Amino acid sequence: MPSEHVEFTREMREAGYTILVPNMLEFHFSLLEKVLRLNGYNVEVLHNSGQSVKDEGLKYVHNDTCVPALLVIGQFIDALHSGKYDLNRVALAITQTGGGCRASNYIHLLRKALKKAGLAHIPVISINMSGLESSSGFKLTLPLIRQVIASLIYGDCIMHVSNQTRPYELHAGETDALIERWNDDLIAQFNRGHGLSQKEMKVNLQRIVSDFDAIERSREIKTRVGVVGEIYVKYSPLGNNDLERFLRTQDCEFMVPGVMGFILFKIDNRIEDIHLYGGNVLKLFFCKALLHYVQRMERILIDAIAAHPAFVPPSPFAHTKTLVRDVIGYGCKMGEGWLLTAEMLELAENGYENIICAQPFGCLPNHICGKGMIRRLTQVHPGINIVPIDYDLSATKVNQENRIRLMLAVAHDTDAKRQQQELLIAQDEREAACGGDCEACKAKVG
């Protein structure tokens, strides 16, 4: 039976159709946009936001659908209604993971919304590695996959080191200026066909970390906060009401796990499925080869950051996976699945025990593997301080931020008590070492 949807054809690509992509990770997607343009796709990452996006989502998508779907589709429809684009020379692109999450069905919800809005003639491209859909005008070739992975590695690196630099910089704005400089530098390299080989990436990553480490920073101790959750709401300012911007005003340092962990998680799931249920041997070989390649790139990233003691590097995916061996089953892999639980333990292990778990309305896997695991995680890692924040289009930003402020108040108090305890221990050790003969001990006795 022939498909009813409009295909994005090679002729459309050659005609220069504008391909709209919803935004999620600011720096990562900026690089991906340029990579796709280098490969002949006239891509534009959307940045429209505000109440109009939410209104369009609620108008064309059922309000019981998960928040990421409402926002992504709302952003598309809002952009198409803006008058900025030629509606006869535009296409939309959206990813499909192929798993049990509703994200695999967003494309169908989007096409239904387009039909309802009188825009059914606009083609929608499925970006997937699961064989769900294909378009003659868009192909995920091996060179393109390699460039995409490189862009995500660079993005993760800059996200990790900038988040650990900005809270302590002595000259405000220096971190953001360096981010922009590296954005321009990497794009210039991509235009020349450089910055993509393993050797070139190793050099670039080392330079990136060195540049951020060179920024003058204070030595004050700030409360460390980790951010986890459903992938869209965790990263997207549109999805989490500018959570990162808010945290920057709260005198804390925050860490967000990189997107490479999620990609490795999805590749690992394909391998686990074949081991459990059988499948194509060629697919198994490809997935294993891809997993090993991405893990090699991950190791280069970790080594570059670990070479600078001032920074906390991300944990290897293989280690993160072991953290939940006796906590949650690896069969829990819908949405973020066991990775969400594992990321909370990874953050706590790396010193980020105060954790915000972003819970989007309608995401059942997230609520089970996030909020539903809090009690178990407090048993595994005493001292972990997790606050689940619900992101719903009807929820108020003030309420969300007040709950985070309450968590931070508890965290600040805990940090103060811990620092006082450490000072007392250090003082006792000094007194024991000197035998009471040092000037400080004599003054104390006097």
C-alpha positions in Angstrom: 0.0 0.0 0.0 1.6 3.3 -1.0 2.4 5.8 1.7 0.2 8.9 2.1 2.8 11.3 3.3 4.8 13.6 1.1 8.3 12.5 0.5 11.3 14.8 0.5 12.9 14.1 -2.9 16.3 14.6 -4.4 14.7 17.3 -6.6 13.6 19.2 -3.5 17.1 19.1 -2.1 18.7 20.3 -5.4 16.1 23.1 -5.6 17.3 24.4 -2.2 14.3 23.7 0.0 14.7 25.1 3.4 14.8 22.3 6.0 13.6 23.4 9.4 14.9 21.6 12.5 13.7 22.2 16.1 16.3 23.5 18.5 17.5 21.6 21.6 21.2 22.0 22.3 22.4 25.5 21.4 26.1 24.9 20.6 25.7 21.4 19.4 23.0 22.2 16.9 24.8 25.3 15.7 27.6 23.0 14.5 25.2 20.4 13.2 23.5 23.0 11.1 26.8 23.9 9.4 27.7 20.2 8.9 24.4 19.6 7.1 24.8 22.6 4.9 28.3 21.4 4.0 26.6 18.2 2.8 24.2 20.0 0.6 21.2 20.5 2.8 19.7 24.0 3.3 19.1 23.5 7.0 17.9 26.1 9.5 17.7 25.5 13.2 14.6 27.2 14.7 14.9 29.6 17.6 11.4 30.9 17.9 9.9 30.6 21.4 7.4 32.2 23.6 3.7 31.8 24.3 2.8 31.5 20.6 4.8 28.2 20.3 2.9 26.8 23.2 -0.4 28.0 21.8 0.2 26.4 18.4 1.2 23.1 20.1 -2.0 23.1 22.1 -4.1 24.0 19.1 -2.8 21.2 16.8 -1.8 18.5 19.2 -4.0 16.8 21.9 -3.1 18.2 25.3 -2.6 14.7 26.8 0.4 14.3 24.5 3.8 14.7 26.2 5.2 18.2 26.6 8.2 17.7 24.2 5.8 16.7 21.4 3.6 19.8 22.0 6.6 22.1 22.0 8.4 20.6 19.0 5.3 20.6 16.9 4.3 24.0 18.2 7.6 25.4 17.2 7.3 24.0 13.7 3.8 25.3 13.2 4.6 28.7 14.7 7.5 29.0 12.3 5.4 28.1 9.3 2.8 30.6 10.3 5.4 33.4 10.8 5.4 34.3 7.1 9.2 34.0 7.0 9.3 30.9 4.8 8.0 30.0 1.3 5.5 27.3 2.2 6.0 25.7 -1.2 9.8 25.4 -0.7 10.1 24.3 2.9 10.5 20.9 4.6 10.6 19.8 8.2 13.1 17.3 9.8 12.6 15.3 13.0 14.5 12.4 14.6 13.0 9.0 15.3 14.8 6.7 17.7 12.7 3.6 16.8 12.1 2.7 20.5 8.9 2.5 22.5 8.9 6.2 23.4 6.4 8.5 21.8 9.3 10.2 20.2 9.1 7.5 17.5 5.6 8.7 16.8 6.1 12.5 16.8 6.5 12.4 13.0 2.9 11.0 12.7 1.6 13.6 15.2 3.4 16.3 13.2 1.9 15.2 9.9 -1.6 15.1 11.5 -1.0 18.7 12.8 0.1 19.9 9.4 -3.0 18.4 7.8 -5.2 20.1 10.3 -3.4 23.4 9.7 -3.8 23.1 5.9 -0.1 22.4 5.4 -0.2 18.7 4.5 1.8 19.3 1.3 5.0 20.1 3.3 7.3 17.1 3.4 8.6 15.8 6.8 12.0 14.0 6.9 12.6 11.2 9.3 16.2 11.2 10.6 16.7 7.6 11.9 19.0 4.7 11.9 16.2 2.1 12.5 14.9 1.7 9.0 11.6 3.4 9.9 11.4 5.7 6.9 13.6 6.9 4.1 13.6 9.8 1.7 15.4 9.9 -1.6 16.4 13.5 -0.8 18.0 12.8 2.5 20.6 10.1 3.3 22.5 9.4 6.5 25.8 8.4 4.8 28.9 7.2 6.8 30.8 10.4 6.1 27.8 12.5 7.4 27.4 10.2 10.5 31.1 10.8 11.2 30.8 14.5 10.9 27.7 14.5 13.2 29.5 12.5 15.8 32.4 14.9 15.7 30.1 17.9 16.2 28.4 16.3 19.2 31.8 15.4 20.7 32.9 19.1 20.4 29.6 20.2 21.7 29.9 18.0 24.8 33.4 19.1 25.5 32.6 22.8 25.4 29.4 22.3 27.4 31.3 20.4 30.2 34.2 22.8 30.5 32.2 26.0 30.1 29.7 25.0 32.8 32.7 24.4 35.2 34.3 27.7 34.2 31.5 30.4 34.0 30.5 30.4 37.7 34.1 31.2 38.7 35.3 33.6 36.0 36.8 36.8 37.3 35.9 38.7 34.2 32.3 38.3 33.4 31.5 37.2 29.8 34.9 35.7 29.1 33.6 32.2 29.0 30.8 33.0 26.5 33.2 35.0 24.3 35.5 31.9 24.2 32.5 29.7 23.2 31.8 32.0 20.3 35.4 32.0 19.3 35.5 28.2 19.2 32.2 28.1 17.3 33.7 30.2 14.6 37.0 28.3 14.6 35.3 24.9 14.3 33.0 26.0 11.5 36.0 27.4 9.6 37.8 24.1 10.0 34.7 22.2 8.7 34.5 24.5 5.7 38.1 23.5 4.9 37.4 19.8 5.5 39.4 19.7 8.7 38.7 19.0 12.3 37.0 15.7 11.7 39.7 13.0 11.8 40.6 11.4 15.1 44.0 13.0 15.1 42.6 16.5 14.4 39.8 16.1 17.0 42.3 15.1 19.6 44.3 18.2 19.0 41.2 20.4 18.9 39.8 19.0 22.1 43.1 19.5 24.0 43.2 23.1 22.8 39.6 23.7 23.8 40.1 22.5 27.3 43.4 24.3 27.7 41.8 27.6 26.5 39.0 27.3 29.1 41.4 26.3 31.8 43.4 29.5 31.0 40.5 31.7 32.0 41.1 33.4 35.3 38.8 32.0 38.0 38.2 32.5 41.7 38.9 29.7 44.2 35.6 30.0 46.0 33.6 26.8 46.6 30.1 26.8 45.2 27.3 24.3 45.5 27.4 21.8 42.7 24.1 20.8 41.0 23.4 18.1 38.4 20.6 18.2 35.8 19.0 15.1 34.4 15.7 14.2 32.7 14.0 13.5 29.5 16.5 14.5 26.7 14.5 17.3 25.2 13.4 18.9 28.5 16.9 18.4 30.0 18.6 20.4 27.2 16.1 22.7 25.5 15.6 26.2 27.0 12.1 26.1 25.5 11.3 22.8 27.2 12.7 23.7 30.7 11.8 27.4 31.0 15.5 28.5 30.6 16.6 26.3 33.5 20.3 26.9 32.9 19.9 30.6 32.7 18.1 30.5 36.1 20.8 28.3 37.7 23.4 30.8 36.6 21.7 33.4 38.9 21.7 31.1 41.9 25.4 31.1 42.9 26.0 27.5 42.0 27.9 25.3 39.5 25.8 22.9 37.4 26.7 19.9 35.3 24.5 18.4 32.5 25.5 15.0 31.2 26.5 15.1 27.5 24.5 13.9 24.6 27.1 11.2 23.7 26.0 9.1 26.6 22.4 9.0 25.2 23.7 8.1 21.7 25.8 5.2 23.2 22.8 4.1 25.2 20.7 3.9 22.0 23.4 2.0 20.1 23.9 -0.4 23.1 20.1 -1.0 23.2 20.2 -2.3 19.6 22.9 -4.7 20.5 21.0 -5.9 23.6 17.9 -6.4 21.6 19.6 -8.7 19.1 21.3 -10.7 21.9 17.9 -11.1 23.6 15.5 -11.6 20.7 17.7 -12.3 17.7 18.1 -10.3 14.6 20.1 -9.4 11.5 23.8 -10.4 11.9 24.9 -7.5 9.7 23.0 -5.1 11.8 24.7 -6.5 14.9 28.1 -6.1 13.3 27.4 -2.5 12.2 26.1 -1.6 15.7 29.1 -3.1 17.4 31.4 -1.3 15.1 29.6 2.0 15.6 29.6 1.5 19.4 33.4 0.9 19.4 34.0 3.9 17.2 31.9 6.3 19.4 33.6 4.9 22.5 37.0 5.7 21.0 35.9 9.2 20.4 34.4 9.4 23.9 37.8 8.3 25.3 39.6 11.1 23.5 37.1 13.6 25.0 37.5 12.2 28.5 41.3 12.2 28.3 41.4 15.8 27.1 39.3 17.0 30.1 41.0 14.7 32.6 44.4 16.1 31.7 43.3 19.3 33.5 42.8 18.7 37.3 40.6 21.8 37.5 37.9 20.1 35.6 35.7 17.0 36.4 35.5 14.8 33.2 32.4 12.8 32.3 32.5 9.1 33.2 32.8 6.6 30.4 29.5 5.1 29.2 30.7 1.6 30.1 31.3 2.7 33.7 28.0 4.6 34.0 26.2 1.4 32.9 27.8 -0.6 35.7 26.5 1.9 38.3 22.9 0.6 38.0 23.7 -3.1 37.8 21.9 -3.8 41.1 19.6 -0.8 41.0 17.5 -1.1 37.8 17.2 -3.6 35.0 18.8 -3.0 31.6 15.5 -4.0 30.1 14.2 -0.6 31.2 15.2 1.2 28.1 12.1 3.1 26.9 12.9 6.8 26.5 16.0 7.5 28.6 15.3 4.2 30.6 18.0 3.0 32.9 20.4 5.7 31.6 18.4 8.4 33.5 18.9 6.5 36.8 22.6 5.9 36.0 23.2 9.5 35.2 22.0 10.5 38.7 24.5 8.1 40.2 27.2 9.3 37.9 26.7 12.9 38.9 26.6 12.0 42.6 29.8 10.0 42.2 31.5 13.0 40.6 30.5 15.4 43.4 27.2 16.7 42.0 24.9 15.2 44.7 22.2 17.9 44.3 20.2 16.9 41.3 17.3 18.4 39.4 15.3 15.7 37.6 13.3 17.4 34.7 10.0 15.6 34.4 7.9 16.4 31.3 4.2 15.9 31.5 3.2 12.7 29.7 6.6 11.0 29.7 5.9 7.8 31.6 9.4 6.2 31.3 10.9 9.4 32.7 8.7 9.4 35.7 9.4 5.7 36.4 13.2 5.8 35.9 13.5 9.3 37.3 11.1 10.2 40.1 10.3 6.5 40.7 13.9 5.7 41.5 14.6 8.4 44.0 14.0 6.3 47.1 16.2 3.5 45.8 19.0 6.0 44.9 19.0 7.5 48.4 19.6 4.0 49.7 22.5 3.4 47.2 24.0 6.8 47.7 23.2 8.4 51.1 23.4 12.2 50.9 22.1 12.4 47.3 19.6 15.4 47.2 17.1 15.0 44.2 14.3 17.3 43.4 11.9 16.3 40.5 10.5 19.3 38.7 7.4 18.8 36.5 7.4 20.7 33.2 3.9 21.1 31.9 2.5 23.9 29.7 0.1 24.7 32.5 2.8 24.7 35.3 4.1 28.1 36.4 7.7 29.0 36.1 7.6 30.6 39.5 6.6 27.4 41.2 9.3 25.4 39.4 12.0 27.9 40.4 10.8 28.1 44.0 11.1 24.3 44.3 14.7 24.5 43.0 15.5 27.3 45.4 14.3 25.1 48.3 16.6 22.3 47.1 19.5 24.7 46.8 18.8 26.1 50.3 19.2 22.5 51.7 22.3 22.0 49.6 23.9 25.3 50.7 23.2 24.3 54.4 24.7 20.9 53.9 27.8 22.3 52.2 28.3 24.8 55.0 28.1 22.0 57.6 30.5 19.8 55.6 33.0 22.6 55.2 32.9 23.3 59.0 33.4 19.6 59.7 36.4 19.5 57.4 37.9 22.5 59.1 37.5 20.9 62.5 39.1 17.6 61.3 42.0 19.5 59.7 42.5 21.4 62.9 42.6 18.2 65.0 45.1 16.7 62.6 47.4 19.7 62.8 47.2 19.6 66.6 47.9 15.9 66.7 50.9 16.4 64.3 52.5 19.2 66.3 52.0 17.7 69.7 50.7 21.1 71.0 53.9 22.9 70.5 52.9 25.2 67.5 52.0 28.8 68.0 48.3 28.2 67.1 48.0 25.5 69.9 49.7 27.7 72.5 47.5 30.6 71.6 44.4 28.3 71.9 45.6 27.1 75.4 46.4 30.7 76.4 
